[in-house]
Amino acid sequence: MLELILGVLLATGATYYVLRPVLRPAAPGTGRADAADEGDDPDDDLSPQAVALRALKEIEFDRATGKLSDADYDGLKAQYTGMALAALREEQGAASGEPEPRLAPTCPLDGPRPEPDAVFCSACGRRLGTAPGYCSRCGSTLESDARYCNRCGSRVAA
């Protein structure tokens, strides 16, 4: 009889020890992440400002590892810095309640285009923001605000 009582107490203690984290999560600030932060991926923020800042970090890394030449780095840095500044200005304008002015399409190399409905740059032929994008993996046409390709499921590049 003593063995049975001891076995039940041991089984109850082991069950409590295993289920304790589930039944009573740790208090905030004790080293364990809050439940709201679990599973959040900072790369899921696809706001124009976050995309431009991630792109700047990436080209810095590529330059440091020798994957990007200095000339390419300078061009890309100017392009992404302009995108980040435009996103910051747009965010500040939206926060102040002022209506956003309608901007002409802008080429990263040649600047604003004189044609208000331009899809491609008339000087260099680059795709402007209003032109349809294509998946880098499968080549299918992307929606204008797509985060992932509808055909192959790959993430859309910045």
Biotite code that builds the C-alpha atoms (Angstrom):
import biotite.structure as struc

atoms = struc.array([
    struc.Atom([0.000, 0.000, 0.000], chain_id="A", res_id=1, res_name="MET", atom_name="CA", element="C"),
    struc.Atom([2.861, 2.369, 0.798], chain_id="A", res_id=2, res_name="LEU", atom_name="CA", element="C"),
    struc.Atom([4.355, 1.748, -2.650], chain_id="A", res_id=3, res_name="GLU", atom_name="CA", element="C"),
    struc.Atom([1.060, 2.660, -4.328], chain_id="A", res_id=4, res_name="LEU", atom_name="CA", element="C"),
    struc.Atom([0.781, 5.973, -2.432], chain_id="A", res_id=5, res_name="ILE", atom_name="CA", element="C"),
    struc.Atom([4.420, 6.769, -3.149], chain_id="A", res_id=6, res_name="LEU", atom_name="CA", element="C"),
    struc.Atom([3.918, 5.966, -6.867], chain_id="A", res_id=7, res_name="GLY", atom_name="CA", element="C"),
    struc.Atom([0.823, 8.197, -7.097], chain_id="A", res_id=8, res_name="VAL", atom_name="CA", element="C"),
    struc.Atom([2.652, 11.088, -5.407], chain_id="A", res_id=9, res_name="LEU", atom_name="CA", element="C"),
    struc.Atom([5.654, 10.661, -7.706], chain_id="A", res_id=10, res_name="LEU", atom_name="CA", element="C"),
    struc.Atom([3.438, 10.551, -10.816], chain_id="A", res_id=11, res_name="ALA", atom_name="CA", element="C"),
    struc.Atom([1.510, 13.644, -9.646], chain_id="A", res_id=12, res_name="THR", atom_name="CA", element="C"),
    struc.Atom([4.753, 15.534, -8.990], chain_id="A", res_id=13, res_name="GLY", atom_name="CA", element="C"),
    struc.Atom([6.169, 14.593, -12.406], chain_id="A", res_id=14, res_name="ALA", atom_name="CA", element="C"),
    struc.Atom([2.942, 15.640, -14.147], chain_id="A", res_id=15, res_name="THR", atom_name="CA", element="C"),
    struc.Atom([2.945, 18.975, -12.310], chain_id="A", res_id=16, res_name="TYR", atom_name="CA", element="C"),
    struc.Atom([6.622, 19.552, -13.189], chain_id="A", res_id=17, res_name="TYR", atom_name="CA", element="C"),
    struc.Atom([5.953, 18.881, -16.893], chain_id="A", res_id=18, res_name="VAL", atom_name="CA", element="C"),
    struc.Atom([2.749, 20.942, -17.124], chain_id="A", res_id=19, res_name="LEU", atom_name="CA", element="C"),
    struc.Atom([3.909, 23.892, -14.969], chain_id="A", res_id=20, res_name="ARG", atom_name="CA", element="C"),
    struc.Atom([5.204, 26.017, -17.926], chain_id="A", res_id=21, res_name="PRO", atom_name="CA", element="C"),
    struc.Atom([1.924, 25.494, -19.753], chain_id="A", res_id=22, res_name="VAL", atom_name="CA", element="C"),
    struc.Atom([-0.352, 26.197, -16.819], chain_id="A", res_id=23, res_name="LEU", atom_name="CA", element="C"),
    struc.Atom([1.599, 29.128, -15.324], chain_id="A", res_id=24, res_name="ARG", atom_name="CA", element="C"),
    struc.Atom([3.804, 30.941, -17.868], chain_id="A", res_id=25, res_name="PRO", atom_name="CA", element="C"),
    struc.Atom([6.794, 32.870, -16.532], chain_id="A", res_id=26, res_name="ALA", atom_name="CA", element="C"),
    struc.Atom([6.297, 36.495, -15.551], chain_id="A", res_id=27, res_name="ALA", atom_name="CA", element="C"),
    struc.Atom([7.518, 39.170, -17.976], chain_id="A", res_id=28, res_name="PRO", atom_name="CA", element="C"),
    struc.Atom([11.120, 40.182, -17.494], chain_id="A", res_id=29, res_name="GLY", atom_name="CA", element="C"),
    struc.Atom([12.286, 36.768, -16.222], chain_id="A", res_id=30, res_name="THR", atom_name="CA", element="C"),
    struc.Atom([14.202, 35.917, -19.364], chain_id="A", res_id=31, res_name="GLY", atom_name="CA", element="C"),
    struc.Atom([11.355, 34.395, -21.306], chain_id="A", res_id=32, res_name="ARG", atom_name="CA", element="C"),
    struc.Atom([9.881, 36.276, -24.271], chain_id="A", res_id=33, res_name="ALA", atom_name="CA", element="C"),
    struc.Atom([6.349, 37.586, -23.949], chain_id="A", res_id=34, res_name="ASP", atom_name="CA", element="C"),
    struc.Atom([3.682, 35.608, -25.771], chain_id="A", res_id=35, res_name="ALA", atom_name="CA", element="C"),
    struc.Atom([2.932, 38.572, -28.060], chain_id="A", res_id=36, res_name="ALA", atom_name="CA", element="C"),
    struc.Atom([6.501, 38.599, -29.369], chain_id="A", res_id=37, res_name="ASP", atom_name="CA", element="C"),
    struc.Atom([6.682, 34.902, -30.155], chain_id="A", res_id=38, res_name="GLU", atom_name="CA", element="C"),
    struc.Atom([6.612, 34.155, -33.850], chain_id="A", res_id=39, res_name="GLY", atom_name="CA", element="C"),
    struc.Atom([6.974, 37.774, -34.991], chain_id="A", res_id=40, res_name="ASP", atom_name="CA", element="C"),
    struc.Atom([9.350, 38.050, -37.910], chain_id="A", res_id=41, res_name="ASP", atom_name="CA", element="C"),
    struc.Atom([10.893, 41.501, -38.342], chain_id="A", res_id=42, res_name="PRO", atom_name="CA", element="C"),
    struc.Atom([11.329, 40.758, -42.045], chain_id="A", res_id=43, res_name="ASP", atom_name="CA", element="C"),
    struc.Atom([7.540, 40.662, -42.438], chain_id="A", res_id=44, res_name="ASP", atom_name="CA", element="C"),
    struc.Atom([7.396, 44.452, -42.148], chain_id="A", res_id=45, res_name="ASP", atom_name="CA", element="C"),
    struc.Atom([7.048, 45.438, -45.794], chain_id="A", res_id=46, res_name="LEU", atom_name="CA", element="C"),
    struc.Atom([6.511, 49.149, -45.299], chain_id="A", res_id=47, res_name="SER", atom_name="CA", element="C"),
    struc.Atom([8.520, 51.216, -47.809], chain_id="A", res_id=48, res_name="PRO", atom_name="CA", element="C"),
    struc.Atom([10.739, 52.590, -45.055], chain_id="A", res_id=49, res_name="GLN", atom_name="CA", element="C"),
    struc.Atom([11.553, 49.143, -43.616], chain_id="A", res_id=50, res_name="ALA", atom_name="CA", element="C"),
    struc.Atom([12.205, 47.678, -47.061], chain_id="A", res_id=51, res_name="VAL", atom_name="CA", element="C"),
    struc.Atom([14.598, 50.491, -47.972], chain_id="A", res_id=52, res_name="ALA", atom_name="CA", element="C"),
    struc.Atom([16.440, 50.247, -44.652], chain_id="A", res_id=53, res_name="LEU", atom_name="CA", element="C"),
    struc.Atom([16.816, 46.451, -44.980], chain_id="A", res_id=54, res_name="ARG", atom_name="CA", element="C"),
    struc.Atom([18.097, 46.941, -48.518], chain_id="A", res_id=55, res_name="ALA", atom_name="CA", element="C"),
    struc.Atom([20.678, 49.454, -47.265], chain_id="A", res_id=56, res_name="LEU", atom_name="CA", element="C"),
    struc.Atom([21.869, 46.968, -44.632], chain_id="A", res_id=57, res_name="LYS", atom_name="CA", element="C"),
    struc.Atom([22.064, 44.229, -47.229], chain_id="A", res_id=58, res_name="GLU", atom_name="CA", element="C"),
    struc.Atom([24.160, 46.216, -49.695], chain_id="A", res_id=59, res_name="ILE", atom_name="CA", element="C"),
    struc.Atom([26.465, 47.251, -46.817], chain_id="A", res_id=60, res_name="GLU", atom_name="CA", element="C"),
    struc.Atom([26.949, 43.565, -46.022], chain_id="A", res_id=61, res_name="PHE", atom_name="CA", element="C"),
    struc.Atom([27.443, 42.640, -49.686], chain_id="A", res_id=62, res_name="ASP", atom_name="CA", element="C"),
    struc.Atom([30.072, 45.344, -50.072], chain_id="A", res_id=63, res_name="ARG", atom_name="CA", element="C"),
    struc.Atom([31.877, 44.251, -46.898], chain_id="A", res_id=64, res_name="ALA", atom_name="CA", element="C"),
    struc.Atom([31.990, 40.625, -48.075], chain_id="A", res_id=65, res_name="THR", atom_name="CA", element="C"),
    struc.Atom([33.217, 41.588, -51.540], chain_id="A", res_id=66, res_name="GLY", atom_name="CA", element="C"),
    struc.Atom([30.057, 40.622, -53.424], chain_id="A", res_id=67, res_name="LYS", atom_name="CA", element="C"),
    struc.Atom([29.372, 44.201, -54.530], chain_id="A", res_id=68, res_name="LEU", atom_name="CA", element="C"),
    struc.Atom([31.780, 46.570, -56.263], chain_id="A", res_id=69, res_name="SER", atom_name="CA", element="C"),
    struc.Atom([32.226, 50.139, -55.027], chain_id="A", res_id=70, res_name="ASP", atom_name="CA", element="C"),
    struc.Atom([30.578, 51.590, -58.159], chain_id="A", res_id=71, res_name="ALA", atom_name="CA", element="C"),
    struc.Atom([27.525, 49.355, -57.800], chain_id="A", res_id=72, res_name="ASP", atom_name="CA", element="C"),
    struc.Atom([27.379, 50.101, -54.087], chain_id="A", res_id=73, res_name="TYR", atom_name="CA", element="C"),
    struc.Atom([27.370, 53.864, -54.674], chain_id="A", res_id=74, res_name="ASP", atom_name="CA", element="C"),
    struc.Atom([24.499, 53.625, -57.164], chain_id="A", res_id=75, res_name="GLY", atom_name="CA", element="C"),
    struc.Atom([22.418, 51.310, -54.989], chain_id="A", res_id=76, res_name="LEU", atom_name="CA", element="C"),
    struc.Atom([23.088, 53.340, -51.851], chain_id="A", res_id=77, res_name="LYS", atom_name="CA", element="C"),
    struc.Atom([21.855, 56.518, -53.554], chain_id="A", res_id=78, res_name="ALA", atom_name="CA", element="C"),
    struc.Atom([18.737, 54.704, -54.801], chain_id="A", res_id=79, res_name="GLN", atom_name="CA", element="C"),
    struc.Atom([17.810, 53.100, -51.463], chain_id="A", res_id=80, res_name="TYR", atom_name="CA", element="C"),
    struc.Atom([18.649, 56.207, -49.450], chain_id="A", res_id=81, res_name="THR", atom_name="CA", element="C"),
    struc.Atom([16.269, 58.161, -51.664], chain_id="A", res_id=82, res_name="GLY", atom_name="CA", element="C"),
    struc.Atom([13.574, 55.542, -51.139], chain_id="A", res_id=83, res_name="MET", atom_name="CA", element="C"),
    struc.Atom([14.050, 55.622, -47.353], chain_id="A", res_id=84, res_name="ALA", atom_name="CA", element="C"),
    struc.Atom([13.912, 59.427, -47.257], chain_id="A", res_id=85, res_name="LEU", atom_name="CA", element="C"),
    struc.Atom([10.780, 59.491, -49.419], chain_id="A", res_id=86, res_name="ALA", atom_name="CA", element="C"),
    struc.Atom([9.126, 56.952, -47.103], chain_id="A", res_id=87, res_name="ALA", atom_name="CA", element="C"),
    struc.Atom([10.064, 59.007, -44.041], chain_id="A", res_id=88, res_name="LEU", atom_name="CA", element="C"),
    struc.Atom([8.706, 62.190, -45.598], chain_id="A", res_id=89, res_name="ARG", atom_name="CA", element="C"),
    struc.Atom([5.497, 60.420, -46.590], chain_id="A", res_id=90, res_name="GLU", atom_name="CA", element="C"),
    struc.Atom([5.113, 59.018, -43.073], chain_id="A", res_id=91, res_name="GLU", atom_name="CA", element="C"),
    struc.Atom([5.671, 62.445, -41.509], chain_id="A", res_id=92, res_name="GLN", atom_name="CA", element="C"),
    struc.Atom([3.167, 64.023, -43.920], chain_id="A", res_id=93, res_name="GLY", atom_name="CA", element="C"),
    struc.Atom([0.564, 61.373, -43.072], chain_id="A", res_id=94, res_name="ALA", atom_name="CA", element="C"),
    struc.Atom([1.152, 61.912, -39.359], chain_id="A", res_id=95, res_name="ALA", atom_name="CA", element="C"),
    struc.Atom([0.653, 65.663, -39.673], chain_id="A", res_id=96, res_name="SER", atom_name="CA", element="C"),
    struc.Atom([-2.645, 65.226, -41.528], chain_id="A", res_id=97, res_name="GLY", atom_name="CA", element="C"),
    struc.Atom([-1.560, 67.112, -44.631], chain_id="A", res_id=98, res_name="GLU", atom_name="CA", element="C"),
    struc.Atom([-2.756, 65.673, -47.950], chain_id="A", res_id=99, res_name="PRO", atom_name="CA", element="C"),
    struc.Atom([-0.007, 63.968, -49.897], chain_id="A", res_id=100, res_name="GLU", atom_name="CA", element="C"),
    struc.Atom([0.989, 65.681, -53.124], chain_id="A", res_id=101, res_name="PRO", atom_name="CA", element="C"),
    struc.Atom([0.728, 63.487, -56.193], chain_id="A", res_id=102, res_name="ARG", atom_name="CA", element="C"),
    struc.Atom([4.246, 62.634, -57.269], chain_id="A", res_id=103, res_name="LEU", atom_name="CA", element="C"),
    struc.Atom([5.389, 62.050, -60.816], chain_id="A", res_id=104, res_name="ALA", atom_name="CA", element="C"),
    struc.Atom([6.905, 58.626, -61.490], chain_id="A", res_id=105, res_name="PRO", atom_name="CA", element="C"),
    struc.Atom([10.568, 58.651, -60.487], chain_id="A", res_id=106, res_name="THR", atom_name="CA", element="C"),
    struc.Atom([13.450, 56.730, -62.024], chain_id="A", res_id=107, res_name="CYS", atom_name="CA", element="C"),
    struc.Atom([16.200, 55.744, -59.577], chain_id="A", res_id=108, res_name="PRO", atom_name="CA", element="C"),
    struc.Atom([18.840, 56.936, -62.069], chain_id="A", res_id=109, res_name="LEU", atom_name="CA", element="C"),
    struc.Atom([17.231, 59.812, -63.958], chain_id="A", res_id=110, res_name="ASP", atom_name="CA", element="C"),
    struc.Atom([14.872, 61.227, -61.336], chain_id="A", res_id=111, res_name="GLY", atom_name="CA", element="C"),
    struc.Atom([11.271, 62.373, -61.870], chain_id="A", res_id=112, res_name="PRO", atom_name="CA", element="C"),
    struc.Atom([9.829, 61.757, -65.302], chain_id="A", res_id=113, res_name="ARG", atom_name="CA", element="C"),
    struc.Atom([7.925, 64.470, -67.166], chain_id="A", res_id=114, res_name="PRO", atom_name="CA", element="C"),
    struc.Atom([5.259, 61.996, -68.320], chain_id="A", res_id=115, res_name="GLU", atom_name="CA", element="C"),
    struc.Atom([2.602, 61.656, -65.572], chain_id="A", res_id=116, res_name="PRO", atom_name="CA", element="C"),
    struc.Atom([1.517, 58.171, -66.668], chain_id="A", res_id=117, res_name="ASP", atom_name="CA", element="C"),
    struc.Atom([4.997, 56.762, -67.429], chain_id="A", res_id=118, res_name="ALA", atom_name="CA", element="C"),
    struc.Atom([5.551, 53.061, -66.789], chain_id="A", res_id=119, res_name="VAL", atom_name="CA", element="C"),
    struc.Atom([9.169, 52.946, -67.942], chain_id="A", res_id=120, res_name="PHE", atom_name="CA", element="C"),
    struc.Atom([11.863, 55.631, -67.814], chain_id="A", res_id=121, res_name="CYS", atom_name="CA", element="C"),
    struc.Atom([12.082, 57.473, -71.136], chain_id="A", res_id=122, res_name="SER", atom_name="CA", element="C"),
    struc.Atom([15.846, 57.964, -70.693], chain_id="A", res_id=123, res_name="ALA", atom_name="CA", element="C"),
    struc.Atom([17.176, 54.588, -69.522], chain_id="A", res_id=124, res_name="CYS", atom_name="CA", element="C"),
    struc.Atom([14.200, 52.214, -69.904], chain_id="A", res_id=125, res_name="GLY", atom_name="CA", element="C"),
    struc.Atom([14.074, 51.050, -66.275], chain_id="A", res_id=126, res_name="ARG", atom_name="CA", element="C"),
    struc.Atom([10.748, 49.939, -64.822], chain_id="A", res_id=127, res_name="ARG", atom_name="CA", element="C"),
    struc.Atom([9.128, 52.580, -62.659], chain_id="A", res_id=128, res_name="LEU", atom_name="CA", element="C"),
    struc.Atom([7.016, 51.801, -59.581], chain_id="A", res_id=129, res_name="GLY", atom_name="CA", element="C"),
    struc.Atom([3.779, 51.782, -61.590], chain_id="A", res_id=130, res_name="THR", atom_name="CA", element="C"),
    struc.Atom([4.911, 49.049, -64.010], chain_id="A", res_id=131, res_name="ALA", atom_name="CA", element="C"),
    struc.Atom([3.990, 45.424, -63.245], chain_id="A", res_id=132, res_name="PRO", atom_name="CA", element="C"),
    struc.Atom([6.636, 43.413, -61.429], chain_id="A", res_id=133, res_name="GLY", atom_name="CA", element="C"),
    struc.Atom([7.746, 39.900, -62.248], chain_id="A", res_id=134, res_name="TYR", atom_name="CA", element="C"),
    struc.Atom([8.801, 37.061, -59.954], chain_id="A", res_id=135, res_name="CYS", atom_name="CA", element="C"),
    struc.Atom([12.563, 36.562, -59.958], chain_id="A", res_id=136, res_name="SER", atom_name="CA", element="C"),
    struc.Atom([12.153, 32.794, -59.547], chain_id="A", res_id=137, res_name="ARG", atom_name="CA", element="C"),
    struc.Atom([9.407, 31.807, -62.025], chain_id="A", res_id=138, res_name="CYS", atom_name="CA", element="C"),
    struc.Atom([8.882, 34.996, -64.085], chain_id="A", res_id=139, res_name="GLY", atom_name="CA", element="C"),
    struc.Atom([5.131, 35.292, -63.551], chain_id="A", res_id=140, res_name="SER", atom_name="CA", element="C"),
    struc.Atom([3.467, 38.711, -63.283], chain_id="A", res_id=141, res_name="THR", atom_name="CA", element="C"),
    struc.Atom([3.021, 39.983, -59.729], chain_id="A", res_id=142, res_name="LEU", atom_name="CA", element="C"),
    struc.Atom([0.223, 42.034, -58.218], chain_id="A", res_id=143, res_name="GLU", atom_name="CA", element="C"),
    struc.Atom([1.266, 45.600, -57.400], chain_id="A", res_id=144, res_name="SER", atom_name="CA", element="C"),
    struc.Atom([1.181, 44.996, -53.624], chain_id="A", res_id=145, res_name="ASP", atom_name="CA", element="C"),
    struc.Atom([2.191, 41.308, -53.635], chain_id="A", res_id=146, res_name="ALA", atom_name="CA", element="C"),
    struc.Atom([4.390, 39.999, -50.832], chain_id="A", res_id=147, res_name="ARG", atom_name="CA", element="C"),
    struc.Atom([4.658, 36.511, -52.296], chain_id="A", res_id=148, res_name="TYR", atom_name="CA", element="C"),
    struc.Atom([4.398, 35.117, -55.815], chain_id="A", res_id=149, res_name="CYS", atom_name="CA", element="C"),
    struc.Atom([0.976, 33.576, -56.502], chain_id="A", res_id=150, res_name="ASN", atom_name="CA", element="C"),
    struc.Atom([2.494, 30.937, -58.764], chain_id="A", res_id=151, res_name="ARG", atom_name="CA", element="C"),
    struc.Atom([5.566, 29.590, -56.944], chain_id="A", res_id=152, res_name="CYS", atom_name="CA", element="C"),
    struc.Atom([5.143, 31.106, -53.462], chain_id="A", res_id=153, res_name="GLY", atom_name="CA", element="C"),
    struc.Atom([8.561, 32.768, -53.269], chain_id="A", res_id=154, res_name="SER", atom_name="CA", element="C"),
    struc.Atom([8.914, 36.034, -51.395], chain_id="A", res_id=155, res_name="ARG", atom_name="CA", element="C"),
    struc.Atom([8.958, 39.171, -53.541], chain_id="A", res_id=156, res_name="VAL", atom_name="CA", element="C"),
    struc.Atom([12.285, 41.001, -53.446], chain_id="A", res_id=157, res_name="ALA", atom_name="CA", element="C"),
    struc.Atom([12.502, 44.601, -52.275], chain_id="A", res_id=158, res_name="ALA", atom_name="CA", element="C"),
])
